[in-house]
């Protein structure tokens, strides 16, 4: 009897927790809780904050930001109802969509490009085969750069040690990279900007692979804007205005890059990122393309890689359902811009 009562109590607590999470996920119209990472690849969000674009576009809705260091943490927060939207890479977005049965949606692109494989000076790495027996850092396992690295290794006939190969992949917080390179604790890193440019500018690394060279036309999604669909369904006007603010930030970044760089750098420092020399910011910025186009085809390829590598269990055949671009395309029409198409 006591066992039965205990099981009933656990079931009741689990049900209450799920109900609480579902209630939090609906959010409120007066507050938009936004996730963001301390990287230049999330610069549209920082520019929107620093230049008052969020404040103007969202009116009475307050934007509260939370800084995350990985897509895993941001994704858990989004599904748990702790945040309503986040800037995030395609790898975590794919996993979240499939694992949550569609409780997240991409509503706009943000950034393309800006990821590289850099190798430590003195490591003796000049081509892919030199990576045998070496240690490569990524921001987190299963994230966008980790998947890109493993797919690239496979294409070059290499495997990681957890797949029976001879290349070690390490999960490293990005700000730790300069110290690890200085000490020789890692030999290479596949990372988003500004970290590749920072390591190069400090004389610690050389670029072995610019990820843009791996993709047709150099176009691949690095960051897009992902929202909770329960929040979107309960507060569609807030999400619409968020999308418009993101587009406005991207317009400013392309029209006035110097102002945008200063705003992004100031907000990144406030978020806890290290202060960067202007040469690092300029070098990193040049590798980034700021665009509201989420570059659907590159996410599809990345999803196929993640499935083959075992990071997602479900075949991503329905991944195009991740995109809800009606608000984006309606605003682009107002601006006289071409719509973004979602097609296989």
N, C-alpha and C positions, 0 to 999 in steps of 0.2 A: 504493500500500500504506500509506504514512504517513497519507494522507487517511482511509483506511478505519479505521486504528487510532485516529486522532484522533476520528472520529465514534463509534466504539465506546466510547472513553474518556468522551466527553461523555454518551453514553447511560447509561453506568454511573454517572457522577456524578449525573445527573438522577434516575435510579432510586433511588440511595442517598439523595438529598435528599428525594424523595417518601416513601420508607420512613421516614426519620428524622422528617419532619413528621407522618406518620401515627402513629408511635410516641409522639411528644410529645403529640399530640392525645388519646391515651388517658389521659394524666395518671396521678395516683396518689391513692389514697383518703386519704392522710395530709395532702394539701395541696390546697386549692382556690384557684386563681389567678384573681382577680376583677378585671375592668376597670371603671373608673368615670371620670366626667368631673368637672371642677371647677365644677359648676353646681348650683344649688338644685333643678333638675329631676331630679337624681340623689339627692335628699335621703334616700330610704329606705335606701340603702346606707350613707350617712354616719351616719344615726341607728343603724342596726344595728351599726356599728362602735363609735360613741361610747358607746352604752348597753350594750355587752357582749352584744348579742343574738346576733350571729354566734358568739361564743365559747361561749355557753351552748347554742345549738341544734346546733352542729356538733361539739361535744365534742372528740374527739381530732384532728379535721381542722383544720389551721391555715389561716386565710384570709389569703392574700397579695394585696394590692391593687396595681394599676398604674394610674396616672392617665394618661388620654388626652385630647387636645384635639379629636379629631374621630372620627366614626364610621368613617371610612376606616381610620385607624390601628388602632382597636380591632378592626375586622373582620379586617384582615390578621393581627393577633396571634391572634385566635380561630381562624381557619382554618389558621394556621401552627403551632398547637399551643403558642404562648407563654402563652396564658391559656385558662381552661376555661369561663368565663362572663363576661358583662359587662352592665352597665346600658347601654342604647343606644336610640336613636330608631327609629321605624318605617321611615324611608327606608333607612338602611344595613341594617337587618335584612332588608328585602325583597330588596335586591340580594344580600346574602350567601346567603340561602336559594336564590335562583334560580341564582346563579353556582356554588354549591358542590354542586348536586344534592341539597339537603336535609340538609347536614351541620351545620345549626344549627336550634334550636327555641326558640320563645317558651314559657316555662314559667309566667310570671305577668306581670300588669301591675304598674305602679309609680306612674306620675304621669300625670295628664291636665291640659291647659291650660298656662298659663305661657309663652306666646310672643306677641310683639307686633311690629308695625312701628312704630318710633319715627322721628320726623323731627327734624332739627337745628333748634334755634331760630334764626330769621333766615334759614332756607333758602327761605322763601316757599312751602312745600308745605302746601296745605290740602285737596287732593283728589287722586285718582289721576292726573289729567291733568297735574298740576304736577310729576310725577316724570319727565317727558320731559326728557332731557338731564342727569339727576341720577345720582348714584352711591350705590348701596345695598350695604351690607355684609351678608354672611351668614357663619356659622361655617365652612362649607366647601362646595364645589360638590358637588351631589348629595345633601347631607344633608337632614334633615327640613325645616328652615326654608327652605332654598334651593328645594326642591320646592314648598313652600307659597307662597312668594313668587311664583315663576314662574307657578303656576296662578292665583293671584289677579291678577297682571298681565294674563294672557290674558283672564280674565273681565271685565277692565275695558278691553279693547281695546288693551293695550300689549304690547310685546315687548322682550326684552333685546337688546343690540347684537350678541351672538353669534347671534341668530336674525333679524338684519336690522332690529331695532328701535332705539329711541333711549334705552333705559335701561341703564346700566352696572351690572353686579353684580360685587362684589369679595369675595374670600375673605380674611377677617380673623380673627386670633386674638381671642377675646372680650376678654381683659384690655386690649387696645390701644384699645378703642373710646372711652373717655373722652378720650384724647389726640387721637385722630383727629377727634372731634366738636369739641373745643376749637379745633383748627387749621383746621377746615373742610375736611378732606381727604375726608370722606364726608358725604353729605347725609341719609342715612337708614340704618336697619338693621332687619332682621327677625331677631330674636334670642330665645333662651330666657332665662328668669329665672336670676339676678337682674339681668341687664344692662339690660333696658328700665327697670326700676324705679330702678336706679342712675343711669342717664342722666337720667331725669326728676327724681329727687331732687336731683341736682347742678345742675339748671337748664339742662342742655345740650340737652334734647329734650322733645318732646311726643308722646303716643301718637296715631297716625293710625288704626291698626287693631289691635284686640285679636283675636287669631286665634279666640278662643272665639265671637266674633260671626259667624264665617264658617261654623261647623258647627251642624247641628241640635241644639238643646238645649245648645249650648256644649260638647259632649263630643267630645274627640279625644285620641288617645293621643300623649303626648309622650315617655314613657320606659317601657320594659318590660325584663324580665329575660330575657336570651338565653343559651343554653348550647350548647356543642359537643355534637352528638349522639354522637360517639365517646366523649367523657367520660361522657355520660349513660348510655350503654349499658354502660360498664365500671364505673361507680360510681353506680348508681341511688340508693343510700341517701344519699349525700352530696348529690345534687341534690334529693332529697325534703326533706332538712333545710334546704337553702338556701332552697327555696320557703317552708317554714314560717317561717324567720327573716325573710324579706321580708314575709310577712303580719303577723308580730308587730310588726315595725318600723312598718308602716302603721297598725296598731291603736293603737300608742303615739302616733303623730303626730296621729291624729284625736282621741284621748282626752286628751292632755296636750301641746298644741302648744307651750307655752312651754319645756318641757323638751326637746322635739324640736328646736325652733329653736336652742337653746343648743348641743345636741350636734352638730347639722348644721354650725353656724357654726364651732365649734372644729375639727371634722374637716376642713372645707373649707380652713381656714387651714393646717392641717398638710399638706394636699394641694397647697398653693401658691397657692390663691385669695386675693384681697385681702380684708382685714378690712373688713366692711361696717357702716355705722351701723345701729342697731336699726330706724330708720325705713325703711331700704331693705329689710331682712330682712322686716319686717312687711308692707310693701307687696307684695313679691314673693310671700310666703307666701300672701297673700290671693288671689292669682291662680292658685294651684295646688290641684289636687284629688288627694289621695293615695289610690290605689285599686289593688286587685289585679286589677280587671277590665281586660284589655288593650284593650278597646273595638275589637273586631275590625273592625267596619264602617268605622271611620275609616282603619284601615290599608289596607283594600281600596280605598277611594277614593284614598288617597295612592299606592298601587301603580299604579292606572290612570293617575294624573297622571304618575308617573315614566315609565311606558311611553310615553305620548303625547309627553312631552318628550324622549324618547330617552336617558334615564338608565339604563334597562334594555332589553335587546334582546329578551328573551323575554316573551311575553304572560303576565301573572301570573294566569292562570285557575285555577291550582292553589295559590294562595297560602294557602288555609286549611289546607293540610298543614303550614304553618309552626308551627301551634299544637299543643303537647302539654301539656294542662292536667289530666291525670289526678291528679298529685300535688297540685295546687292544689285541685281539687274534692274530693278525699278529705279534705284538711285542713279545707276550708270546711264539709264535712258534720260533722266532729268539733266544729266551733265553732258549729254550728247556723245557718250562713250559707247563702244561696242559691248554687247552683253557677253557674259562668260558662259560658254557651252559646257554641258556635262554629257560626255559621250564616251563609249568604250573605245 
